[in-house]
Amino acid sequence: MAQIRSKPFGVTKEGANVTEYILSNPGGMSVSVLDYGCVIKNIIVPAKNGPVDVVLGHDTMADYENDFTSSGSTCCGAFVGRYANRIENAVFTLGGKTYQLEKNCGEHHLHGCFSRKIYEVKYFGDTLLMEAVSPDGEDGFPGTLKIAVRYTLTDDNTFRMDYRVSSDADTLVNLTNHSYFNLDGGGDVLNQKLRIYASRYLEGNNTTCPTGNILPVVNTPMDFTAGKTIGKEIDTGFSQTTMVGGGYDHCYVIDRARGSSQSICTWATSDKTGISMKLYTTQPGIQLYTGNFLQDCPAPGKGGEPMRKYGGFALETQHYPCSPSHPEFPSTVLRAGKVFRATTTLRFFTGKQCGKL
């Protein structure tokens, strides 16, 4: 069974103490989590040539705050909400009332403030439970929201993220984790292989909001169904990738058998380290973001190295962006007194354990 220990990490600008919690299993895998933003700071995976940290992050509390409070925040490793991804024009109508949100991504609202909260922590066995309250009106949303994030590490190198939220008033909810993966442990991710179990994607407009069109990936650079290196068609003049900085920043519609709940949605591998990662989720979509603007991060990455374009890829399991603008999308409305739950699971393998992508 995994063990959990803690140590001080730093102090916020407002004087709050931040603690780092390290979950480690007998096989040598460990996951470090901050009670600031439920940030996944490190995922250390044992590999053929030694342990590899497969997620991007920062070394200090000051760096995380400088990043997360900037206009170009990466949300690196954080739990994000109330609404992960975009709400078009930062406005929505619910129950006949219009709500105006902060415009923090051009004219749109992006991700929200959960990445900057301090969470109360309980831990038992192999599980870390982090809880907080989002008061009515926070980020402009109605309803007081009770938040519970549960992280679990098992002996077979499986890391599970469970979200549970409830509200005392009708509201919108869309939740994800915003880790950036690099299975090489450094450099860019262009030669790492990725398979996405999705035959359709949401077409985006020039501000990265869905147009409402759900298009087939076949015969386009959006197609990862058979697996390919991330860089193979990342910037080939295709309009959808060109307009988001020469890369991917799109929501894929996960292919899921009728009646299934949690199912595989991505499979990534590194030939350099021999590490493979399979990702499963209960959510209907997954946003692939290839770090097209990571170089604009105002804070350095680990070891003081500047963040770099294509330095990591995010796999954000979620509901579809801009759902208030598209009633045909799966609903993100959480009714008063109801509970929203979501689960995403990462499984790590080394060598031949995972098979061939």
N, C-alpha and C positions, 0 to 999 in steps of 0.2 A: 504493500500500500504506500502511496505517496506520503511524504512528510512535508510539513509546512513550518517555516521559520520566518521571522520578521526582523527588520533592522530599519533605523531612521534613514530617510532618503534626502530630506531637505525641508525648507520652510518657504511657504508662498509669500508673495509680496504683502499680503494682508496679515501675515504672521501665523498662519495655520501650519501645524506640523504635518508632514507627509511621510507615510511609512511604506516601505517596500516589503512585499510578501513573496517568498520564494517557495514554490511547490516543486518537489523533486521526487523522482521514483527510483526504485532500485537499479533500473537499467541505465541510469546516467542522464536521462532527460530532465530538464527543469524549465519552469516557466516563472518569470518574475512579473509581479503585478503591483501597481501603485494604487493607493486609495484615492489618489487624485485622478479623476476621469476614468477609473477602472482601467487605466492604461496597461496594456501588455507591453512591458519594457524589453523583455528578452524571452526568446524561446530557444533553448540550447538543446540541440539534437546530437546524440553520439553518431559519429560517421567513421568511415574507413581510415581517415587520416587525423582523427581527433574530433572533439566536439565543435559544432558550428552554431553560431547564433544566426537564426534564419529570419529575424525581423529587424526592421530599422527602428531607430529611437534616438534618444539623447542621453547625455551623461549626467546632467544636473537638473534640478528643479527649475532654476532660472531659465534654462534653455527650453524646457517644456512650456513654461509660461510665455516666454517670448514668441514661441511658435504658435501656441494655441490662441493667443490674444491678437495675433497679427491678421491683416486682411488676407494674407495668403496662407492661412493656417493649413498644415498638412493633416491635423487631427491624428498624428502618428501613434497608432496603437490603441486609440481611445474608443470607448463606448460612446456612440453618438446618438443624439435625439434632442428634442422630442421628435423631430422629423428628419431622419437620415436622407441625404440627397436633397433635391431641390423642391421648393414650392414656387411655382411660376408667379412672378410679379409680387411675391411675398404677401399674398392675400388669399383668403378662402372664405367661403360661406358655409355655415353649419347651423341648422335649426332656424333658418331665416335671418341669422345675424352674420354680419361681415366682420372678419378679424384681420387686422393689419399687423404684419410681422416685421421684424427688422430686415432691411435689405442689406444683406452682408455678402452677396455674391452678384455684383452688378445690380440689376433690378430684382433679383430673386432672393429667397431665403434658403440657406444651406446649413444643414446639420443641427444647428442649435447649440445649447450651452451645456449639455450633459458632460462633455469632455472636460469642463472646467470645474466640476463639482467635487467636493470632498465627500466620500462615502463612509458610512459606518460599516465596520468589518466584524464578521464572526467566522471562525473556521473550526472544522471538525473533520477528522479522518482525512480524506483526500480532497475535500471540498472547501472552497473559499466563497463566502456569501457576502455581498456588498450591497448596502441598502441606502436609499436617499429618498427625499420628498421634493417634488417639483411643485411649488405653490401655484395656485390659480393666477393666471396672467403672466407667468414666466415665459419669456420669449414671445409673448402676445397670445399664447394659447389658453383656452378656457380649461377649468377643472384643476383640482389638486390631484397630482399623480403620485402614487406610491410605486417606487422602483425597487426591483430586486434583480441583481445580476449574480449568477452562480457560475464559478469556474471550477472544473474538476479535472484532475490529471490521474490517469490510470497506469497500471504497470505495463500495458501493451503500447505505450507511447500515444495514447489517445487523449486529446485535450478537448473538453466539451464546454460550450458556453450556453447557458440557459438564461433567458430573459423572462421576467414576469412583471407586468405593470397593470394597475387598476386606477380608475378615476372616479371622482364623485360627481362628474358632469360629462356630458358628451364632448369628445375632443378628437383630435387626430394623433395617431401614433405611427411612427416608422422607425425601427431600431436596427442598428448594426454595430459591428466592430470594424475599426478602420486601421487594422494592421497592414503594413507593407512588407511583403515577403521577398526575400532574396535567398534562394536555396544554395547559392554559391558562397554566401557569407560575406560578399563584398563585390565591388565592381558593378557593372550593369547586368540587367536580367535578360538581355536580348537573345542569348543562346540557351536559356532555360526553356524547357518544353512545357506546353500547357494544353490540356484538353478541357473543353467546356461542354457539358452535356446539355446543350441548348441548340435547337435548330432554328430559332427565331430570336430577333433582338428588337429593341425599341429604337426606331429612327430618331435622331436628335436634330434640333435646329441649331442655328449658329450661336446660341447661348447655352447649349448643352441641355435644353429641356426637350422632352419627348414631343414629337409632332402629333402623336396619336397613332401613327402607322406602325404596325408590328410586321417586320419584314423577314423573309427567309435569309439565312446566312449563306446558303449555297451559292457558289461561284462568286463570292465576294471575299475581301480580306477579313471580314467579320467571322469567317468560318473556322472554328476550332474543334469541330465535332470529331475529327480524326486525330487531333493532336498535331502540333507543329511548334517550332521555336517562336517565342514571342516576337522576335524581331523580323521574322520572315517577310511579313507584309505590313509592317507597322507604319511605314510612311512612303507609300507608293503612289501618291496622288489621288487616292480614293477620297471623295469629298467628306465622308463621315469621319475619317481619321485625320485628315488635314486640318479640319476646322477646330479640332480639340487639341492642337499643339503638336500634331504629328505623332499620334498614338491612339490608344483606346481610352474612352471614358463613357462607356455605354452599359445599359442594363440589358442583360440577357434573360429570356424567358426559359426557365428550367424545364426540360423535358421530364415529366413525372407521370408514372403510370397511374391510372385512375384508382383511387382508394388508398394510395400510399401516402405516408406522411413525410418522414425524413428520408431523403434519397440523395445519392451522389450527384454533385453538380460540377466539380472540377477535380482535375488530377494534374499535378505539376511535378517535374523532375529536374534534377541537376546531374549532368554527366560528370561534372567536376568533383562533386562531393559524394555522389551516389545516393543522395537523399531524395525521397519521393514524399509527396503530401497529397492525400485525398481529403476532400472537403465534402461534407454532407449537411443538408439543412432542411428545415420544415418550411422555409420561406419560398415564395413563388419566383423570385428574381435574384440575380446576382450582378452587381456592377463591377465590371473589370476596369480598373484605372491603372495605367502603366507609368505613373509618375512623370507625366509629361512636363510638369512645372515644379518638380521637387527642387530644382536648382534655385528657385526663388525663395526657399525657406530662409527666414532671417536667423535661424539658429543652426549651429553645426550639428552634424550627426555624431555617432559614437566615435570616440577617439579623437574628437575635435575636427574630423574630416568634414568638409562641406557636403551637404546633400547634393546629389547629382541627378540630372535628367535620366530617366529609366533606371534609377538606382533600386527600385523596388516596384512590385505590382500589388495592388490592393484587390481583394476579392470580397466585396461587401454584400453579404447575403441580406436581402431586404424585400419589401414590397416595391412596386414601381414608383419612380419619381413622379412628382407633379400629379398625383392621383386626384386632387381636388379639381383639376382642369379636365380630367378625363374620367367621367363616371363609368365608362366601360372597363376601366382597370379594376383589379381587385381592391376592395374597399380598405381604407386605412382609418375608418371611423371606429373609435372605441366608445361604446355606449356606457353611460353612468352605471356603476355597480358591476360591470362585466370585467373580465380579466383577459388581457392579451398575453399570449405565451409564444415564444419562439426558441428554437434550438439550432445551434450550428456546431458541428463536430469536426475537428481536425485529427487525422491519423497520419503519423509519420513512420516511414519505413526507410531502411538502408539496404544497399546492395540489391540482391535478387528477391528480397522479401515481398516486394510489391508487384513483381512481374514487369513486363515491358510495355511502355506507353505506345 
